Amino acid sequence: PQAASVRTDIRNCSTDPPYLPPTATNTTARLAALRATMRAHSIHAYIVPSTDAHMSEYIAERDSRLGWLSGFTGSAGTGVVTQDKAALWTDSRYWTQAERQLDCNWELQRTTWIKSIGLWILEAVPVGGIVSLDPFLFSIETWNSYSQALHGSGRTLLPIETNLVDKVWGDQRPPPASSEIYSLPPEFTGSSWQEKVVGIRQKMEQHVRRPTAVLLSGLEETAWLFNLRGDDIPYNPVFYSYTLLTNTTISLFVDEARLSAAARQSLRAGCPGPLCVDLWQYGQVGAHLLHYVQGNVTVWLGTEYTTYGLYGIIPQEKRLEDSYSPAMLAKAVKNAKEQELLRAAHVRDAVAVIQYLLWLEKMVPQGQVDEFSGAQHIDALRRAQEHSRGPSFQSISASG
């Protein structure tokens, strides 16, 4: 009988020496360095997520901590490292990819359940052990799930604000974004940022609990509110920022040096006054929030996008929690002008798709097109359309 063909594109850790495809990353030195840092902090297990401090679905290279540590570049996953083990949890979309990218230092766990991660931790970490994570990279819900999974087990879940992966990554870590943050031209906005601020403040006034502030953590919330755009994350027109909007003040936490002259002018036009935007450094949000909540205040926040780190700064009795902030809900409702702009954008996109289908009908019979060149061609057709700012994700192209 014919022997089953051995796949050479995925790892095989059962042979001696193990077989690794050329796509696998050697993580031995990175894991050793992380483990040394963990020992210095007396940590037995460290959890590394695949998101950023804003719970973004897509992340910048600088935030790809799990990718750097493990070699796995899928968009969803969780890693846990102990002194003698490392494991990665991801869903079925990425199992083959993980087997191509991980080396044999890593176990692949074919699930994403926090319950399963918790059980693995209980087996790998002795009673009395400390399980740690960066609270500014976990949603409130995820933190609570880990807390529940370890509850009463004799293991302690300890938030640590120094990110251990960043420490080990050091100066190899990509630098923060530096490109310009610009104002959206008025013809592409449904309303001015001042009108949006007034609308959110009305929502605060009408709420039965009369919140004194709204905290915006989702990157698209701040970009929408101020009609500003950036390109800090591939395929997403956003920039790193937080906003704390009160009844009388507006604080924007952002790298001020990156604001275009026009953007800065637009934000500062109403100074001094209730429509004046105070600019603070991006990293100051925690300290500013801590100072704010000393007063007799109530902070309204969307739990879907707020990290456990920021949430924990606000005393429980001063929090007003909803899944989505009033800014996220307002953003979801498009006015007549925005609807018109959306329809026009879809028409321009449809023209590009029709041109592409026509091109395919001509070119495919000649045998000249593969998935990659096809994707490049439709990207070019879209770019040729007026007002194009690039695709919303890498074109996914497949045949057969």
C-alpha positions as CSV (number, residue, x, y, z in Angstrom):
1,P,0.0,0.0,0.0
2,Q,1.1,3.5,-0.7
3,A,2.4,5.4,2.4
4,A,0.3,8.5,3.3
5,S,2.1,11.5,2.0
6,V,3.8,13.6,4.8
7,R,2.8,17.2,4.9
8,T,5.8,19.4,4.8
9,D,4.0,22.7,5.3
10,I,3.1,22.1,8.9
11,R,5.2,21.2,12.0
12,N,5.8,17.7,13.3
13,C,6.8,17.7,16.9
14,S,6.7,13.9,17.3
15,T,9.9,13.2,15.3
16,D,13.4,13.5,16.7
17,P,14.6,16.1,15.8
18,P,11.2,17.7,15.3
19,Y,10.3,18.9,11.8
20,L,9.6,22.6,11.4
21,P,8.4,24.2,8.1
22,P,10.3,27.3,6.9
23,T,7.2,29.4,8.0
24,A,7.7,28.5,11.7
25,T,9.3,31.1,14.1
26,N,12.0,30.1,16.6
27,T,10.7,31.3,19.9
28,T,13.2,29.7,22.3
29,A,15.1,32.9,23.1
30,R,11.9,35.0,23.4
31,L,10.3,32.6,25.8
32,A,13.4,32.3,27.9
33,A,13.6,36.1,28.3
34,L,9.9,36.3,29.2
35,R,10.3,33.5,31.8
36,A,13.2,35.3,33.4
37,T,11.1,38.5,33.7
38,M,8.2,36.4,35.1
39,R,10.5,35.0,37.8
40,A,11.7,38.5,38.7
41,H,8.0,39.4,39.3
42,S,7.2,36.0,41.0
43,I,4.6,35.2,38.4
44,H,3.8,31.6,37.6
45,A,1.7,32.1,34.5
46,Y,1.3,35.0,32.1
47,I,-1.7,35.5,29.8
48,V,-1.0,37.2,26.4
49,P,-4.1,38.3,24.3
50,S,-4.3,39.2,20.7
51,T,-5.9,42.6,21.1
52,D,-4.9,46.2,22.0
53,A,-5.8,48.7,24.7
54,H,-9.0,49.6,22.8
55,M,-10.4,46.1,22.1
56,S,-9.8,46.7,18.4
57,E,-10.6,43.8,16.1
58,Y,-7.6,44.7,13.9
59,I,-4.4,45.8,15.6
60,A,-1.2,47.6,14.7
61,E,2.1,45.7,14.4
62,R,3.2,47.4,17.6
63,D,0.4,45.7,19.5
64,S,0.9,42.3,18.0
65,R,2.5,40.9,21.2
66,L,1.1,37.4,20.8
67,G,2.4,37.4,17.2
68,W,5.9,38.4,18.2
69,L,6.1,36.0,21.1
70,S,4.7,32.9,19.4
71,G,5.1,33.6,15.6
72,F,1.3,33.1,15.2
73,T,-0.2,36.0,13.2
74,G,-3.9,35.1,13.2
75,S,-6.3,37.8,14.3
76,A,-7.7,35.9,17.2
77,G,-5.9,33.9,19.9
78,T,-4.7,33.7,23.4
79,G,-1.3,32.6,24.7
80,V,-0.4,31.4,28.2
81,V,3.3,31.0,29.3
82,T,4.5,29.2,32.4
83,Q,8.0,28.3,33.5
84,D,8.0,25.1,31.5
85,K,5.1,25.3,29.1
86,A,3.6,27.6,26.5
87,A,0.1,27.1,24.9
88,L,-1.9,28.9,22.2
89,W,-5.7,28.8,22.0
90,T,-7.4,29.7,18.7
91,D,-10.4,28.9,16.6
92,S,-10.8,26.5,13.6
93,R,-10.1,29.3,11.1
94,Y,-6.5,29.3,12.2
95,W,-5.5,25.7,13.1
96,T,-3.6,25.0,9.9
97,Q,-1.9,28.5,10.1
98,A,-0.9,27.9,13.7
99,E,0.7,24.5,12.8
100,R,2.7,26.3,10.1
101,Q,3.8,29.2,12.3
102,L,4.4,27.8,15.8
103,D,7.6,25.9,16.7
104,C,7.6,23.0,19.1
105,N,7.8,25.2,22.2
106,W,4.1,25.7,21.9
107,E,1.1,23.4,22.4
108,L,-1.9,24.3,20.1
109,Q,-5.3,24.2,21.9
110,R,-8.1,23.9,19.4
111,T,-10.7,26.0,21.3
112,T,-11.1,29.6,22.5
113,W,-13.1,28.9,25.6
114,I,-11.8,30.7,28.7
115,K,-13.0,27.7,30.7
116,S,-10.5,25.6,28.8
117,I,-7.7,28.1,29.3
118,G,-8.6,28.2,33.0
119,L,-8.5,24.4,33.3
120,W,-5.1,24.3,31.6
121,I,-3.8,27.0,34.0
122,L,-5.1,25.0,37.0
123,E,-3.2,22.0,35.8
124,A,0.0,23.9,35.0
125,V,0.2,26.3,38.0
126,P,0.5,24.9,41.6
127,V,-1.8,26.0,44.4
128,G,-0.6,29.3,45.8
129,G,0.7,30.3,42.3
130,I,0.2,33.7,40.7
131,V,-1.5,34.1,37.3
132,S,-0.9,37.6,35.8
133,L,-2.0,39.8,32.9
134,D,-1.9,43.4,31.7
135,P,-5.3,44.8,32.8
136,F,-5.2,47.4,30.0
137,L,-5.4,44.6,27.3
138,F,-8.5,42.8,28.7
139,S,-12.1,43.6,28.5
140,I,-14.1,43.8,31.7
141,E,-16.0,40.6,30.6
142,T,-12.8,38.7,29.8
143,W,-11.2,39.7,33.1
144,N,-14.4,38.5,35.0
145,S,-14.3,35.2,33.1
146,Y,-10.7,34.5,34.1
147,S,-11.5,35.6,37.7
148,Q,-14.4,33.1,37.8
149,A,-12.4,30.3,36.2
150,L,-9.7,30.6,38.9
151,H,-12.1,31.5,41.8
152,G,-11.6,29.4,44.9
153,S,-8.7,27.4,43.3
154,G,-6.0,28.8,45.5
155,R,-4.4,30.6,42.5
156,T,-4.3,34.4,42.5
157,L,-5.2,36.5,39.4
158,L,-3.0,39.5,39.6
159,P,-3.1,42.5,37.3
160,I,0.3,43.9,36.5
161,E,0.6,47.2,34.7
162,T,4.1,46.6,33.4
163,N,3.6,44.7,30.2
164,L,6.1,41.8,30.4
165,V,6.1,41.1,26.7
166,D,6.9,44.8,25.9
167,K,9.7,44.6,28.4
168,V,11.3,41.6,26.6
169,W,10.5,42.9,23.1
170,G,12.5,46.1,24.0
171,D,13.7,48.3,21.2
172,Q,12.8,45.6,18.6
173,R,9.2,46.6,19.1
174,P,7.8,48.7,16.3
175,P,7.7,52.5,17.1
176,P,4.3,54.2,17.8
177,A,2.5,55.6,14.8
178,S,3.7,59.0,13.6
179,S,1.6,59.8,10.6
180,E,-0.7,62.8,10.5
181,I,-4.2,62.8,12.1
182,Y,-6.4,64.9,9.8
183,S,-9.9,66.4,9.7
184,L,-12.5,64.8,7.5
185,P,-13.6,67.4,4.9
186,P,-17.1,68.9,5.9
187,E,-18.6,67.4,2.7
188,F,-18.0,63.9,4.1
189,T,-19.5,64.5,7.5
190,G,-23.1,64.3,8.5
191,S,-22.7,66.9,11.2
192,S,-20.0,69.0,12.8
193,W,-18.2,67.7,15.9
194,Q,-19.7,70.5,17.9
195,E,-23.2,69.3,17.0
196,K,-22.2,65.7,18.0
197,V,-20.9,66.9,21.4
198,V,-24.1,68.8,22.1
199,G,-26.1,65.6,21.2
200,I,-24.1,63.4,23.6
201,R,-24.5,66.0,26.4
202,Q,-28.2,66.0,25.8
203,K,-28.2,62.2,26.2
204,M,-26.3,62.7,29.5
205,E,-28.9,65.2,30.7
206,Q,-31.8,63.0,29.8
207,H,-30.4,59.9,31.5
208,V,-32.1,59.1,34.8
209,R,-28.7,58.8,36.6
210,R,-27.5,62.2,35.3
211,P,-23.9,61.1,34.4
212,T,-21.4,63.9,34.6
213,A,-19.0,62.4,32.0
214,V,-18.7,59.9,29.1
215,L,-15.5,57.9,28.7
216,L,-14.8,56.9,25.1
217,S,-12.2,54.0,24.7
218,G,-13.2,52.6,21.2
219,L,-10.9,54.2,18.6
220,E,-13.8,54.7,16.2
221,E,-15.8,56.6,18.8
222,T,-13.3,59.4,19.1
223,A,-12.6,59.5,15.4
224,W,-16.4,59.8,14.7
225,L,-17.0,62.3,17.5
226,F,-14.4,64.8,16.3
227,N,-14.6,64.0,12.5
228,L,-10.9,63.1,12.6
229,R,-9.1,60.3,10.8
230,G,-5.7,58.6,10.9
231,D,-4.0,55.4,9.8
232,D,-2.5,53.9,12.9
233,I,-4.0,50.4,12.2
234,P,-3.9,48.9,8.7
235,Y,-7.3,49.1,6.8
236,N,-8.9,51.2,9.6
237,P,-9.1,55.0,9.5
238,V,-8.4,55.5,13.2
239,F,-5.7,56.8,15.6
240,Y,-4.8,56.0,19.2
241,S,-6.9,58.1,21.5
242,Y,-9.3,58.4,24.4
243,T,-11.9,61.0,25.1
244,L,-13.4,62.1,28.4
245,L,-16.4,64.3,27.7
246,T,-18.1,66.1,30.7
247,N,-21.0,68.6,30.9
248,T,-18.6,71.5,30.6
249,T,-15.2,70.2,29.3
250,I,-13.8,68.0,26.6
251,S,-10.5,66.2,27.1
252,L,-8.9,64.4,24.1
253,F,-5.9,62.1,24.9
254,V,-3.8,61.9,21.7
255,D,-0.3,62.5,20.4
256,E,-0.9,66.2,19.9
257,A,2.2,66.6,17.6
258,R,0.5,64.4,15.0
259,L,-2.6,66.6,14.6
260,S,-2.7,68.5,11.3
261,A,-2.8,72.3,11.6
262,A,-6.4,72.3,10.4
263,A,-7.4,69.6,12.9
264,R,-5.9,71.5,15.8
265,Q,-7.6,74.7,14.7
266,S,-11.0,73.0,14.4
267,L,-10.6,71.5,18.0
268,R,-9.4,74.8,19.6
269,A,-11.8,77.1,17.8
270,G,-14.2,77.3,20.8
271,C,-11.6,78.1,23.5
272,P,-12.1,78.9,26.2
273,G,-15.6,77.5,26.7
274,P,-17.7,74.3,26.8
275,L,-16.8,73.5,23.2
276,C,-13.1,73.9,23.7
277,V,-11.1,70.6,23.3
278,D,-8.3,70.3,25.9
279,L,-5.4,68.2,24.4
280,W,-3.6,65.8,26.7
281,Q,-0.9,63.2,25.9
282,Y,-2.4,59.8,25.1
283,G,-0.7,58.1,28.1
284,Q,-2.2,60.5,30.6
285,V,-5.7,59.1,30.4
286,G,-5.4,56.9,33.5
287,A,-4.0,59.7,35.8
288,H,-6.5,62.2,34.5
289,L,-9.4,59.8,35.1
290,L,-8.1,59.0,38.6
291,H,-8.1,62.7,39.4
292,Y,-11.6,63.2,37.9
293,V,-13.3,60.4,39.9
294,Q,-12.1,62.0,43.2
295,G,-15.1,64.4,42.8
296,N,-18.8,63.9,43.1
297,V,-19.1,62.4,39.6
298,T,-20.7,59.6,37.5
299,V,-18.8,58.2,34.5
300,W,-20.8,56.6,31.7
301,L,-18.9,54.0,29.7
302,G,-19.4,51.3,27.1
303,T,-18.2,48.0,28.6
304,E,-17.6,46.4,25.1
305,Y,-14.6,48.7,24.5
306,T,-13.4,49.7,27.9
307,T,-10.5,47.7,29.4
308,Y,-10.5,46.3,32.9
309,G,-7.5,48.6,33.6
310,L,-9.5,51.9,33.0
311,Y,-12.7,50.5,34.4
312,G,-10.9,49.6,37.7
313,I,-9.9,53.3,38.2
314,I,-13.6,54.3,38.6
315,P,-15.1,53.5,41.9
316,Q,-18.2,51.2,41.5
317,E,-20.7,53.7,42.8
318,K,-19.5,56.3,40.2
319,R,-19.9,54.0,37.2
320,L,-22.8,54.0,34.7
321,E,-22.3,50.9,32.5
322,D,-23.9,50.1,29.2
323,S,-22.7,47.7,26.5
324,Y,-22.2,50.6,24.2
325,S,-21.5,54.3,25.0
326,P,-24.0,56.9,23.8
327,A,-21.3,57.9,21.2
328,M,-21.2,54.4,19.7
329,L,-25.1,54.3,19.5
330,A,-25.3,57.8,17.9
331,K,-22.6,56.8,15.4
332,A,-24.7,53.8,14.4
333,V,-27.7,55.9,13.4
334,K,-26.9,57.6,10.1
335,N,-28.6,60.9,9.2
336,A,-29.9,61.7,5.6
337,K,-26.6,63.1,4.5
338,E,-24.6,60.1,5.8
339,Q,-27.0,57.7,4.1
340,E,-26.6,59.5,0.8
341,L,-22.7,59.4,1.2
342,L,-22.9,55.7,2.0
343,R,-25.0,54.9,-1.1
344,A,-22.7,56.9,-3.3
345,A,-19.7,55.0,-2.0
346,H,-21.4,51.7,-2.7
347,V,-22.1,52.8,-6.2
348,R,-18.5,53.7,-6.8
349,D,-17.4,50.3,-5.3
350,A,-20.0,48.5,-7.5
351,V,-18.4,50.1,-10.6
352,A,-15.0,48.7,-9.6
353,V,-16.5,45.2,-8.9
354,I,-18.3,45.2,-12.3
355,Q,-15.1,46.2,-14.1
356,Y,-13.3,43.4,-12.3
357,L,-15.9,40.7,-13.3
358,L,-15.6,41.9,-16.9
359,W,-11.8,41.7,-16.7
360,L,-12.0,38.2,-15.2
361,E,-14.3,37.0,-18.0
362,K,-11.7,38.1,-20.5
363,M,-8.5,37.1,-18.6
364,V,-9.3,33.8,-16.9
365,P,-9.7,31.8,-20.1
366,Q,-6.2,32.9,-21.1
367,G,-4.9,31.3,-17.9
368,Q,-3.2,34.5,-16.8
369,V,-4.8,35.1,-13.5
370,D,-4.1,33.7,-10.1
371,E,-5.8,34.6,-6.7
372,F,-3.0,37.0,-5.8
373,S,-2.9,38.9,-9.1
374,G,-6.7,39.0,-9.1
375,A,-6.7,40.6,-5.7
376,Q,-4.1,43.2,-6.8
377,H,-6.2,44.1,-9.9
378,I,-9.4,44.7,-7.9
379,D,-7.5,46.8,-5.4
380,A,-6.2,48.9,-8.3
381,L,-9.7,49.3,-9.8
382,R,-11.0,50.5,-6.4
383,R,-8.1,52.9,-6.0
384,A,-8.9,54.5,-9.3
385,Q,-12.4,55.4,-8.0
386,E,-12.8,59.0,-6.7
387,H,-12.4,59.4,-2.9
388,S,-10.8,56.0,-2.4
389,R,-8.8,55.7,0.8
390,G,-7.9,52.0,0.3
391,P,-9.7,48.7,1.1
392,S,-11.3,47.9,4.5
393,F,-9.4,44.7,4.7
394,Q,-6.9,42.7,2.6
395,S,-8.8,41.4,-0.4
396,I,-9.7,37.8,0.1
397,S,-9.6,36.1,-3.2
398,A,-10.0,32.4,-3.9
399,S,-11.0,30.1,-6.8
400,G,-11.7,26.4,-7.3
